[in-house]
């Protein structure tokens, strides 16, 4: 998490919180009218853009997760994905495709993670039904064992336990514009799926019986949602680590639930909230680096931001309620 | 080892309260505390004294875990956040704080950074005597409290209202219980690591659940499984590290102990899930297969005996009456031959004396049940067959006697077929 002081002409060097946001807005404006080519983006901008993408897609997915009370399954998915990553590394190492330490092919990574997501969901359901275990126990059992397996495989295969740590914590400073592309592909795919199946998701979330009666399979939507979760976490694991994805999936929807009563508005608020937190988080990291000369982990700061923002929303909404009641 | 011991004891309670994932949230919430402890020790320049550092780490971890649990409760009760979302939210954000603090530690207390990281996945290799004394004291404390409050815990886990009504201070014991969980998580964090600590709460308890129906035994088994996995996990991790260092001496890999312990625990768990005498999957599967086998045997005997017990029959004729694959049928026939129920003459089979007796008995059971249904339960005669098809395999000799007494030694079933005498 050592911050690479890349170029001498780094535009954000020495900027404080507000200056950062201001400059960011200006440069984004220039980007949108085409004055700034994409490959000239500074690393901070890539960070912000990636995090915004992650926050968008995870807020969308997370809203449904929270409403369906499946966040713990998402938690276990984010752990088991490590095995998916290992498999992907393994496959590319055998096919001899990429060189050395660079990331394996994104398709392989995506495929492996989807597979692991499926396996995790299936195993958990299997243990609950066939093994006659409580749901929480089977969830805990499956993901911890798979994760332990993943950690050991990583340590043995790569001779280095650093990847494991990095996958958990994330390393936002090692991003480049290729990650940007994939994050947005997944975000758009998620948005597209939700727009396409909005009615079905809505229905299967709130009334499983009705869904079945109308001839849709609730299981199918569960697996679809899980596939989306694994896709989201795999694209963002390099940027922010799987745990921050989790924070992005639970925090914004919870905050949005306080403010909104309808599903549309909840989704909207959650996305907005996530995006704001991502931007503020990166700005704070830069601010701390400038003012106190301490390089903090961006992923950690963003999740702290989410916590703080959530608490603020809590207090604000509670005082709102109180004033309404008095009136 | 000792750490897993206390964790597995607490795991039983957590498991019975259906809060298995609480451990996950707690262990993650303890992480910022560990880092804070490291930072505090670093800022007071206790770099050398091992015992002080671990003391601070324990304190820090305890505090943040406590804060985390309080926040989860607050969110659930005050704001009606769904419990899983509250857990997930707290664990990820607290861990985020921990990650932030870690980067800070890396920056300002570089020598302590490695130690902070080792708490993620656990590293038992660097432990000294002081650790052992400290941790065994804590584990012993947990054990004592569990034994001392055994009765209260028992009543409270199974029936909260009853506990309240007989005057047990539920709130206080609840708090004590949470303190114990936090303690065991904090103790375990050193060897298993915060990321996987929850497995040590869950896996031994699940394994023990398969073996016992009694709370005391449940505790004992769980503790045994915990100890076992702790010991072998450590052993394997040391062993493999040696092997790996022999293969590649330059790499200096240290296999983390945590994942190894967890893997051992899960292996035990899977084994018990498969093989436990009453609830095991494999055992259940065997029992089903055996029942299927005996039913098929009896069905074959019955279908032969109903037509004519003395006539010989061929493989194809049987195949028409039974809906099973021919391979399985051949295997069953071979078994029946070995039991002396049928004999083979070229390609045709015929019943032996004992086979005939057995066949008559099954037909008798079938028809007795049909008669019972129609006379006592008032079921119409054309509907009793299907039920009798199933019951004929289940009726015991005692039931048969009772039935024949009840029906006064009948000779004819509702379809006017003769009932063979016993």
Interface residues (C-beta under 8 A of the other chain):
Chain A: X1 X2 X65 X66 X69 X70 X71 X72 X74 X75 X79 X127 X130 X131 X132 X133 X134 X136 X137 X139 X140 X141 X144 X145 X147 X148 X149 X151 X152 X155 X156 X159 X160 X161 X164 X165 X168 X169 X170 X241 X243 X244 X246 X247 X249 X250 X251 X253 X254 X258 X294 X295 X296 X297 X299 X300 X301 X302 X303 X304 X306 X307 X310 X314
Chain B: X15 X18 X19 X20 X21 X23 X24 X28 X79 X81 X82 X84 X85 X87 X88 X89 X91 X92 X93 X95 X96 X97 X98 X99 X100 X101 X102 X103 X104 X106 X107 X108 X117 X120 X121 X195 X196 X198 X199 X201 X202 X203 X205 X206 X240 X244 X248 X251 X253 X254 X255 X256 X258 X259 X260 X262 X263 X266 X269 X273 X279 X281
